[in-house]
Amino acid sequence: MSDIEIARAAPIKPIKEIASKLKIPAEALMPYGHTKAKVSLEYIDTIKDNADGKLILVTAITPTPAGEGKTTTSVGLNDGLNKIGKRAMVCLREPSLGPCFGMKGGAAGGGYAQVIPMEDINLHFTGDFHAITSAHSLLSALIDNHIYWGNAAGFDTRRVTWRRVVDMNDRSLREITSSLGGVSNGYPREDGFDITVASEVMAIFCLSRNLDDLQTRLGRIVVGYTRNREPIRAEAVMAPGPMTVLLKDALAPNLVQTLEHNPAFIHGGPFANIAHGCNSVIATRSALKLADYVVTEAGFGADLGAEKFLDIKCRSAGLRPNVVVLVATVRALKMHGGVGKDELTLENVDAVRSGCSNMIRHIENLKHYGVPVVVAVNQFSADTRAEIAVVTELAARHGVKAIDASHWANGGAGTMELATEVAKLADSGTAQFGTLYPDEMSIWDKIKTVATKIYRADDITADQKTRNTIKDLENSGFGDLPVCIAKTQYSFSTDPSLKGAPSGYVVPIREVRLSAGAGFIVIVCGDIMTMPGLPREPAANHIQINRHGQIEGLF
């Protein structure tokens, strides 16, 4: 059966029953129908003194078109932990409508390791992304209205840095001219749109600890500059209050269930390139107070998602992971070993061995953070024993267990061995978590540290204008912020064609952007799109409602 057929065939329990597994009372729920609900912020405040459970980060090798399955593995591991008698839950990001109708379809796991209700999660869900889009748009409107009615803050209209957003892939909106049509429409200027998941409001939403923190961070957003190049913040246009009002309900985490009726929080969804690529701090911290083991996922490969989770989210939220699960597939390792997509079903032990250089580098990198690692080999039907044996052998040489997991086909039963090892490592007390660099390190040295230690570049480079921008940020008091490096997800380098474990290259810094409200500095390396386009044949072409009233083509 297909993913959607499996999801539709599965019984789904009332969300109150799922909440009771975590001892969440019914009155703490804000139901959205019978199968999903928000957990109120008032209730979350009452559990803040509970002891924390163990935090398990799921990341992956460098992505390939063959697929790695982080979300599927996160869900399967959560089910496996519950199956071996642990009280566990999973925390995931919300899917964006843009990719759902563009390239990849739905994002709720796969096979027998899914979160449900699948269609709801992928389409509108509880309206969080709409609230974030509206709050962002309100700030855009307030900026232009402020300029129209006298510009008391002194905006240089050539230096308004706040762009607009929409949660859909639309390349025609990347660069626009706004306020055309005469004096009554304002002052014409260059503008543009990003996709909602690239919005700084999304990053702030996911890093805020509560409503007060949210409002404070929103006020710190730098939205433009004066003619003297002094920063102007969102508080100058009276935006934080009304933006927080739009986001107050959205900030409560969303509770759903897996196919095996285990609890899952799905909340927030920032880009894993331009932002930190993790679910919300509120969801993760609340889950740690409610469950003994919390599985969470970071976007893209470990060089992007895990690095940002560990160096940005953990630093900001005071989180300390107990174990990291590195997801790999034999298929993806073959691609890193030079095999084309049309030959992945053929046994090729040599290609797997060569491609394991990518897995090994990620293992070595994760050890910088002092957290134990286990490799989850996400099983495909064409995998052979000889190929899996190579992965197991090479992981063992680097002090890490590689465990075959069949959760796509068998659900939680297919991850019981993995879950047992993960729980053992989490309970061992061996994690000695530390970030890659200290706050006080210079911005340039922070970038270079990530580039040389994680990407294995020889050096970094930038033109004088970019170097001056970095110096200006330090002189303005932003030097203690962590860096969020935006580069291709398809390679350790900035060249997506370089598979495996490339080295001997230099990372070029193309642009530096301040995200003062989120609390990090975005370092753009290479060609990064903050507004994706649709492919020649988008997923939307095949999405429709059939004569039975069911959605087709989304998955």
Beta strands, then each sheet from edge to edge (+ up, - down):
strand 1: 29-31
strand 2: 37-39
strand 3: 54-60
strand 4: 88-92
strand 5: 109-110
strand 6: 113-116
strand 7: 164-166
strand 8: 176-178
strand 9: 189-191
strand 10: 193-195
strand 11: 222-225
strand 12: 231-233
strand 13: 254-258
strand 14: 263-266
strand 15: 293-297
strand 16: 323-328
strand 17: 373-378
strand 18: 402-405
strand 19: 459-462
strand 20: 483-486
strand 21: 506-509
strand 22: 511-515
strand 23: 520-524
strand 24: 544-545
strand 25: 551-552
sheet 1: 1+ 2- 13+ 6- 5+
sheet 2: 1+ 2- 13+ 14- 4- 15- 3- 16- 17- 18-
sheet 3: 7+ 10+
sheet 4: 8+ 9-
sheet 5: 11+ 12-
sheet 6: 19+ 21+
sheet 7: 20+ 23+ 22-
sheet 8: 24+ 25-
end
